[in-house]
Amino acid sequence: AAAWATTARTAWLVGQRGDDGTLRPVLGADVEAAWARSLRRRVLRLLDSVPEGTAVTPTWVRAVLTFARPRRPVPKGAVTAVLAEAELLGLTGGGALSRAGRLLAGSLSEAETGAAAEERLMEEDGLLSRLEEAFAADLPRPVDMLLVQSDLTAIVPGRPAPALAAVLERCAEVESRGGALTVRFTADSVRGALDAGCSGDELIEELGAHCPTPLPSALKVLVEDAVRRHGAVRVREAVSILRVGDPVVAAGIVADPRLTGLALAEVGPGVLAS
């Protein structure tokens, strides 16, 4: 967030045509503009000047900035893009400055620009740690609870904790996101967890550790059925196949140290693969 406030990058112009008619590439020199750095600073300081919690619109911000400097109009779409970036970074929410946004705005100097401003921000005593604390205060705490329902759906009432998110990523499909996360357990999603090396018992144990109530029997049946079917068909690459009529002879060939270099393995009764 601190680096964004002082960068000259205009990411919203990437893919648009420049004055020469060519598309602006991501790393092109024409997406660097000194006015973008100044615009970010002016927008943040403007939002910091209004009463705390006041939501603003891009139209209002553009009008105020234009009134302050009528001979230096803001490029079309730039204010909307800067406000969208600020919201994406958590510096604003619902059109108003967050705690982190207000902290960052108060650290910006009207006079400093370019590398000097960026260097001062990064070296300001405790700024990054204070920004981290402000972001943590504004963000909801991660939730480590999974509410599993009998229709094989489950709800996380908030932002899932890392451990819970990792479990759900392996064995469930996301149905919706928002204030809560809704997932669904399917035969394919459970099989994906088994393919990743998780056993059925481990999966039930991990899900149960996050669920405040006993897991529905429908989910246990789904996992047990997936375990029973898992591995019924296996594909293996083989350079050569050797069929031996006598199982004893086949076992002797596999165990023969002189044939270690062939890496023979018995894949079936009397069938060796290398």
Buried (B, 14 or more C-beta within 10 A) or exposed (E): BBEBBBBBBBEBBBEEEEEEEEEBEEEEEBBBBEBBBBBBBBBBBBBBEBEEEEEBEBEBBBEBBBEEEEEEEBBEBBBBBBBEBBBEBBBBBEBBBBBBBBBBBEBBEEEBBEEEBBEBBEEEEEBBEBBEBBBEEBEEEBBBBBBBEEEBBBBBEBBBBEEBBEBBBBBBBEEEEEEBBBBBBBEEBBBBBBEEEBEBEEBBEBBBEBBEEEBBEBBBEBBBEBBEEBEEEEEEEEEEEBEBEEEEEBBEBBEEEEBEEBEBEBEEEBBBBE
